[in-house]
Amino acid sequence: MSDEAENPNPPRPPLPLHQWQKILNGLIVFGVLFSAVGWWQDRIQFGYSYLLAFMFYLSLGLGALFLVLVHHLFDAGWSVPLRRFCEHIASLLSPALALCFIPLAVLAPRLYPWMTRDPASDHALHAKHPLFTWPGFYLVAGVCFGAWWLLTSRLRHWSLQQDESGAAQCTHRMRFHASWGIFAFAVTLTLAAIMWMKALAHEWFSTMYGVYYFAGSVWASLGVVFIIMMVLNRQRVITHVLHQHQYYFLGTLMLAFTVFYAYIHFSQYFVIWNGNLPEETFWYIVREQGSWWWIGMIIIFGHFFLPFLLLLRIDVKVRFWVMFPLGLWGLLMHYFDLSFNIMPLQHPTGFPLRWVWLDFACLALLGGLLTKLFLHRFHAHAPYPLKDPRLIEAMGLFHPVPTQISGGELDQIDDLPDAAIRPKGGH
């Protein structure tokens, strides 16, 4: 058997990451300069580009928070080594992204047409009263960021406390916060998607929009988690606590959310097409004009068919040279997906190619700032939960008692590439 067949990810030398700090500083400088130019040239277009960047990074934070919540709710073992940096990503939701929301709060009357209309003469707006009001808009923002701050800060606090004491209380408290947090997560994510993105066309109705944004958020976040895990493994930071299970199960989750996202997207389109109501179909009619048709084709084939066909193979899910580019590809597809939702109101005739530089400037600005904050928090603490009671299971080490590990009994995972060696007879 070849070495590659025995180990699909053979050891490689660490990456030269000493230049990354300069890259981040360059992105921030580029973002500040060109965002200022965009603000000066067209303030409304700047607002749309900034909204696109904000919803992009918000989705990554929400996706990471969901992975942390699921870890605690299901008492997962395999995801322990990944939990710490997911907590750091989720903690960016508030107050960091709350501060980044300030430009949108200022520009909101220019971005959302409903804020300048009279509810007495607009039936769709009147039907959504009092949520679609000026006080309602800013109250929803306060509730969302407040809930995210409370949830992420408590989960991160008890996780770091567990590193010091290893007490069972820490695990119990994290499970408690996850139990109420999953409901708060669902409500606040839905409100954020509706008030900040769907409300660009307030006349439109969709009961699936919150789930649609959720599916895309988790899918993109899984790609980011894959990239971070692979980089940390390459740098020998978490190598000794990783197992092939992490690669395999992350890839399986990514396949599941690839299908789930496509199902929700198609179901929303099919229900609206089948209902054939003018107050619903106009949203898709606009997105079939000009180059938006081709953006839709990119989403269909790039967001679904390509990753779906790649991830069908079991061995692909654990190969660096496939999953790392796929994670980056997922971020690009997520950008097109959010642009497909946000930009047609300002550019109904087609994708605004001439403003891509402003999109990238806003993405670079927010991305550089948030990444620097993430790295600061990551370096300030242990890279993984040191005293988590299920860390031994995550490492794939043999446990004398046949306990459940990563969703299956020990004898159900023996065929994985580096499954733990067990004595004959199971003793």
N, C-alpha and C positions, 0 to 999 in steps of 0.2 A: 504494500500500500504506500502511495506517495505521501510526502510530508504534508502537502496541501490537503489531501483527503483526511489525514489524521487531525490537522489543525487548520481550519479554513482562514484563520487570522494569525499567521505566524508572527513572531516578535519582530518589530521594526524599530529603528532608532527613534528617539523622541523628536518631536517637531521643534524647529527653532522659533519658539514663541516670544523671544525677547524683543522682537520688532512689533508685536501686536499692540503695545501701548502707543507707539508712534502712529500706527494705523488708526486706532481709535481717536487719537487727538486730531489726526488729519480729517477723519470723517466729521468730527464735531465742527472743526473750522470750516470745512466745505459746506456743511449743513447750515451754519449760521450765516455765512456770506450769501449763498444762493437763496436761502429762505428770505433773507432781507431784500434781495433783488426781486423775488417773487411777490413779496408784500408790497413793494413799491410799484411794481408793474400792474398787478391785478390782485386786489385784496380778496375778492371773492374766490378767484382761482386758487390763491394761497390757502384759503379756508378749506376748500375741497381737498387739496393735496395734503394738508395737515390732518384733516379728518381721516383720510385714507391711511396715513401713517399711524395715527393714534389708534384706530380700530384694528390695525394690523398687530401692533404690540399688545394692545389690550387682549386680543384673542390668544396670544401666546401665554400671557399671564393667567388668564382664565383656564386655559387648557392645562397648564401646570398645576393650578389649584385643584382641578378635577382629579388629576392623577394622584395627588396627595390624599384627597378625600377618599377616593376609591381604595387606596392602599390601607387606610385605617378601617374603613367600613367592612372590608372583606378579610381583614387581618392577614394581608398578603405577606409572603415570605420572600419571594424572588425580587421584589422591587425595593427592598431595604437599601441597597447601595446607591440607588438613584434618588431616594427620597430627599436627601439634604439639598442637592442643587435644585430640585423641583420646588422645595420650600423657598429657596432664595428667589427663584424666578417669580413665584406666586406673590411674594412679599413686595414686589415692584408695583403691584396693583394700587397700593395706597401706603404712604402718601406720594410716591414718586409720580405715578400716572395721574393722580389727582391734581398735582401741580401742573402737569403737562396739559390738563384739560382746560386750564384758564384761558388760553387763546380761543378755544372753541366756545367757551362761555361768553366771551366778549363778542365773537363774530356770529353767534347763533342767530340773531335777528336777520342777518344777511344770508345765512345758509339755508334756513328753514322757512319756506314761503308761508306756512301756516301762522307764523308768529306775527305777521303783518296783516292778517285777514280777520274779518269780523265773523264770529261764530253764528251770528243771527242770519247771515246770508250764505253760509257755507254749511250744508247739511252734514258732510263728512266730519268737519271740525266740531260741529255742535254735538254730534253723536259721541265724540271722544272727550267731551268735557267732563270733569275738570282736569284730566290728565294732560291734555294738550292745551295748556295755558302757560304763561310765563312763569308763575310761581310753581306750577306742576313740573315744568322742565328742570328747573334748578333744584327743586325738592327731590326729584328722582335722582339727580346726580349726587346730592348729599347722602341720600339713603344708600345708594350703590357703593360709593367709596367708603362710607362709614362701615357698612357690613363687611366689605372686603378687608378693611384695616383690622377690624375686630377679629375676624376669622383667621387671617393669615398671621397676625401677630401672636395670637394664642397658640396656634399650631406650631409656629416656629419657636416660641418661648419654651413650650414643654418639650420639644425635640432637643433643644440645646440643653435644657435642664436634665434630660435623660442622659446626656453625655457625662454629666458630672456625678449624678447620684445612681443612675441605673435603677431607680425605684419603679415599682409596678404602677405607682400613682401616675407617673408621666404617661405611660401607655394608656391608662384608663382615661386621663384627661383629654388626650388627643382623640381617642375614640368618641368621647362625649361631644367635643367640638365638631367632629366630623358628622355626628348624628344630626345635629340641628343645622350644621353648615351646608349639607347637601341640599336642603330645602331653600335656604337663603341663597345659595349659589344659583339654583334654577330660577328663582324669582328675579334676582338682580341681573343675571345675564340676559334674561328675556327683556326686562325693562331697558337695559342698556342698548340691546340690538334694535328695539323698536323706537326708542326716543332719539337715538343718535344716528341711526342709519336708515331704518325703514321710514322714519318721519320725514325724510327728504321728499317723499311723495305721500303726504298724509292721507290722501283719498284712497290709497290702496289698502286692501284687506288681505291678511294671510295669518292663519292660525299656526302655521309651521315655521314662521320666520325665526323665532327664538331657537328652536331645535336645529334649524338649518345653520345658523351662526355657531351654535354649540358644536355641531358635527365638524364643520370646517376648522374650528378653533382647536379641538382636540387632535384632529388629524395633523395639522401643522405643528402643534406642540410635540407630538410624538416624533416628528422628524427632527426637531430641535433637541429633544432629549437624546435621540440616537446620536446626533452629531457630538453633543457634549460628552456623552458616555464614551464614544470612540476616541475623542481627543484626550480625555482624562486617562483612558486605558493606555493610549499611545505614550503619554507622559509618565506612566507608571505611578499614577496618583491613587487609583482605586483598583489596580490590577489584581492585587492579592485578595480582594473581596468579590471580584466578579466571577461569573460562571457563564457557560454558554446559554444558560436559561434566560439571562437578561436579554441577550440578542434575539433569541428565538421568540420569547413572549412579547417583546416590544414589536417585533416584526408581525406577529400574529395580530396584535392590537391594531397596528397600522393597516393591515389588510381588512380587519373588521370595520374600521372607521372609513376606509375607502369605499366599501360597499354601503355602509350606513349613510354617508354623505350623499352618494349618488342616489340612493333610494329616496331620501328626503327631498333632494333637489328635483328629481323626476316626479315625485308624488305631488309636490307643490305645483309644478307646471301642468301635470295631467289634470288635477282637480280644477285649476283655473281654466284650462282649455276646454274641459268637458262642461263646466258651468256656463262658459261663454257669456259672462256678464261684463258689460263695458267698464264698470268701476273696478274690475279686477284685471281684465285682459290688457288694458292700456300699458301696464307695467312691462309686460313681455313684448308688446308690439314695439315699444320704443327701443328695446334691446335687440330687436331684429333688424334695425335700420343701419345702413352703412357698414362700417367695420365692426360694429358691435356683434354682428352675426358671426364673424370670424373669431372674435374673442369667446363667444359662446362655444364654438367648435373646439377652441384650444382648451376650454374648461372640460368639455366632454371627453376629449381624447387624452389630454395631459393630466387632468385631475382624477380621472377614473380609469380609463382603459389601460394606459401605460403602467401605473403603479399596481393595478389589479393583476395584470398578466405577469408582471415581475414577481410579485409577492406570493403568487400561487405555489411556487417552488419552495420546499422546506429549506433546502441548503442555502438559497439566496438570502434568507433572513439573517444569517450569521456571517455574511461576507462583507468586509469593510469596503471593498472596491465597488460594491453594488449599493449598499445602504447609505453610505456617506453622500454620494452624488444624488441619491434619491431623496435624502433629507433636504438638500439644497434645492432640488427640483420642486419639492413640495412647497417650499417658501415662495418660489416664483409663481407657482400655480395659485397659491393663496392670495398673492398680490393681485393677480388677474381676476380672481373671484371677487375680492372686495372692490376692485375698480369697476367691475361689471355691475355691482350694486350701487355704488356711490356716484360715479362720474356721468352716467347718461342724463341726469337732470340738468347738468351744466353743459354737456356736450351731446345732444340727442342725435347728431348725425354720424357719430363714430368716435372711436377711441382717440383721446387727445394726445397724439404722439408728440406734438410740439411742446407739451408741458411735462413730458416725462422727466426732464432734468429737475423740475420743481418737486415732483413726486419723490425722486431719489434724494433730493436735498433734505426734505422733511424726514424721510426714512433714515437717512444718515445721521441727522441731528438727534432725533429721539433714540435711535439705535445705539449711537455712540455713548450718549449720556446714560442710558439704562444699562448698557453692557459694563461700563466703568463702575456703576453702583453694584451690579451683580458680582463683579470680580472682587470688589472691596469686601463685600459680605462673605464671599466664598473663601477668601484668603484669611479672614478673621476667625474662622471656625474650622472644626474638623471636616474633611471632605465627605464623610459619610457618618451615619449614626453609630457611634462607637459601642454603645451598650444596649443596642436594640436586642430583645430576647430572641429574635428570629434571624439574626445576622448569620448564624452558623448554617441555617438552612439555605439562605441566599447564596452562600459560598459553595453550596453543593457538597458539603462535607457529610460524612455518614453520621447519622444519629442512632444511638443504640435502640431507641424506641421507634418503630415504623410510623412516624407522624406524616401528616399531609404536607407536601412541599410544592409550592408553586402551582397549586391547582390539581395535583394528582398524587397518588400514592407512590412510594419509592419505586415499586416494581413497574410503574407506568412510565418512567422517564429513563430507564436504563439504555434506551436506544439513542439518546441524545449524544452529540459528539464527545462531550467530556463528562458524562454522567459519573456520579460517585461510585467507586469500587466497593462492592459489598461482599462480605464473606459468604461462602456457600451455605445454604440452609437458612439464610436470613438472620443469623444470630450475631 
